[in-house]
Amino acid sequence: MLPQLRLAWRMQRWEMSLLVGAALVLTVAALILPSTEGGGGDPRMIVLFLTLVGPILIGSVLGVGLVAAEVEHGTAQVAWSLARSRLRWLFIRAWPLSAVGVLVCLVLGAAAARLMDETSPSNIFMAAMRGPIVALHLLSALAVATLVGAVLRRVVPALLVAIAVNAGILILLSSAVQPWMEERATLIPVEERSVDPVIAVLEYETVSISSTGELTLTEPECDTQASCMAAMAELTHAVRVVPGSAYLPLLGFAAAASLIIVVAASAATVGVMTRFGPG
């Protein structure tokens, strides 16, 4: 195990340093922002945006270097011939990167979740930036980038294509999940927002409350500023949220999608390596 980790470090020390360093900086920023005056607004959004795209970018950089760099540098013939099989070679090279990536992304995902809980998540896509889902993004990006590198066999073109493909996969999966999350959204009074955990805040509404406590969407009926103010005073401000109970099913979907992508991309990568050789 340690020799394989040392090999991964020797082969891709700059990429692994970028992974660990970027994750560390984002984690520290996510942890300290809630306690600062700038905990909301732009600084928070920058950290969350980088938490979303960072694993995709770094996973693409790491994955492309596995096969494409070996071929481009002319070392693939020796490396693959010394391995018992090309599947074994790919596993030995990939698992240290995956293990380090998962570890740092789990920490980052936990810090991002705390940041959103402390400063209020803003929209439905925030769920993709919390907890283990961040690590799943990196694993998927790593597998897809490895396949793209095996096909194109040149680092720079493969990196550009891998980033585009991984971004497309993320957008596709987010679009597929959005209707499901909207169906599970519930209305709660604004003052109860901090009582139960939520994973996304969708929109703010005005509601009326029945005698049984049921919330009903209600638009104020008025024609002057004074009447509008009076009508609004009789209504309650509410927020449509995705409850915390929806996170585990969402995590299950993300894990299943990631597993399918990793298995399919890895099998295709080995197939390309076996069929076309080092080239």
URCORLIN-V597778 format. One record per backbone hydrogen bond with DSSP energy under -0.5 kcal/mol. CO is the residue of the C=O (numbers start at 1). NH is the residue of the N-H. E is the energy in kcal/mol with one decimal. If there is no record, write none. Layout:
BEGIN
co: <CO,CO>
nh: <NH,NH>
e: <E,E>
END
This chain:
BEGIN
co: <1,2,3,4,5,6,7,8,12,13,14,15,16,17,18,19,20,21,22,23,24,25,26,27,28,29,30,32,33,36,40,41,42,43,44,45,46,47,48,49,50,51,53,54,55,56,57,58,59,60,61,62,63,63,64,64,67,68,69,70,70,71,75,76,77,78,79,85,86,87,88,89,90,91,92,93,94,95,96,97,98,99,100,101,102,103,104,105,106,107,108,109,109,110,111,112,113,114,115,116,123,124,125,126,127,130,131,132,133,134,135,136,137,138,139,140,141,142,143,144,145,146,147,148,149,154,155,156,157,158,159,160,161,162,163,164,165,166,167,168,169,170,171,172,173,174,175,177,178,179,180,182,184,186,188,189,190,192,192,197,200,200,203,205,206,207,208,208,210,214,216,220,224,225,226,227,228,229,230,231,232,236,237,238,239,239,240,240,241,241,242,242,243,244,245,246,247,248,249,250,251,252,253,254,255,256,257,258,259,260,261,262,263,264,265,266,267,268,269,270,271,272,273>
nh: <5,6,7,8,9,10,11,12,16,17,18,19,20,21,22,23,24,25,26,27,28,29,30,31,32,33,34,35,36,39,43,45,46,47,48,49,50,51,52,53,54,55,57,58,59,60,61,62,63,64,65,66,66,67,68,69,71,72,73,75,76,74,79,80,81,82,83,89,90,91,92,93,94,95,96,97,98,99,100,101,102,103,104,105,106,107,108,109,110,111,112,113,131,114,115,116,117,118,119,120,126,127,128,129,130,133,134,136,137,138,139,140,141,142,143,144,145,146,147,148,149,150,151,152,153,158,159,160,161,162,163,164,165,166,167,168,169,170,171,172,173,174,175,176,177,178,179,181,182,183,184,185,243,241,239,192,193,195,196,244,202,242,240,238,218,236,210,216,213,210,208,222,228,229,230,231,232,233,234,234,235,207,190,205,188,241,202,203,186,243,199,200,246,247,249,250,251,252,253,254,255,256,257,258,259,260,261,262,263,264,265,266,267,268,269,270,271,272,273,274,275,276,277>
e: <-2.0,-2.7,-2.3,-2.3,-2.3,-2.5,-2.5,-2.3,-2.5,-2.3,-2.2,-2.3,-2.6,-2.8,-2.6,-2.2,-2.3,-2.4,-2.4,-2.3,-2.5,-2.3,-2.6,-1.8,-2.0,-2.0,-0.6,-0.9,-2.0,-1.5,-0.5,-2.1,-2.5,-2.1,-2.5,-2.5,-2.5,-1.9,-1.5,-2.5,-2.6,-0.5,-2.5,-2.9,-2.3,-1.9,-2.1,-2.7,-2.5,-2.3,-1.3,-0.6,-1.1,-0.7,-1.0,-0.8,-2.3,-2.9,-2.3,-2.0,-1.2,-0.9,-2.4,-2.9,-1.7,-1.6,-0.6,-2.3,-2.4,-2.4,-2.7,-2.0,-2.2,-2.7,-0.6,-0.5,-2.5,-3.0,-2.4,-2.5,-2.9,-2.2,-2.3,-2.1,-2.2,-1.6,-2.2,-2.9,-1.9,-2.1,-2.7,-2.1,-1.6,-1.9,-2.2,-2.3,-2.4,-2.3,-1.8,-1.5,-1.6,-0.8,-1.3,-2.2,-1.0,-1.0,-1.5,-2.0,-1.9,-1.4,-2.1,-2.3,-2.5,-2.6,-2.2,-2.5,-2.5,-1.9,-1.8,-2.5,-2.5,-2.0,-1.8,-2.9,-2.4,-2.1,-2.5,-2.1,-2.2,-2.8,-2.3,-1.8,-2.8,-2.8,-2.4,-2.1,-2.3,-2.2,-2.3,-2.4,-2.7,-2.4,-2.3,-1.8,-1.8,-1.8,-0.7,-2.2,-2.4,-1.9,-0.9,-0.9,-0.6,-2.8,-2.8,-1.6,-1.8,-1.6,-0.8,-2.3,-0.5,-2.7,-3.1,-2.9,-2.5,-3.1,-0.5,-2.2,-1.7,-2.4,-2.4,-0.7,-2.4,-2.2,-2.1,-2.5,-2.6,-1.7,-0.8,-0.6,-1.1,-3.0,-2.4,-2.9,-1.9,-0.6,-3.0,-0.9,-2.9,-0.7,-2.7,-1.0,-1.9,-1.8,-0.5,-1.8,-3.2,-2.5,-2.2,-2.5,-2.7,-2.4,-2.6,-2.5,-2.5,-2.3,-2.3,-2.9,-2.6,-2.5,-2.7,-2.4,-2.4,-2.3,-2.3,-2.4,-2.2,-2.5,-2.6,-2.5,-2.5,-2.3,-1.2>
END
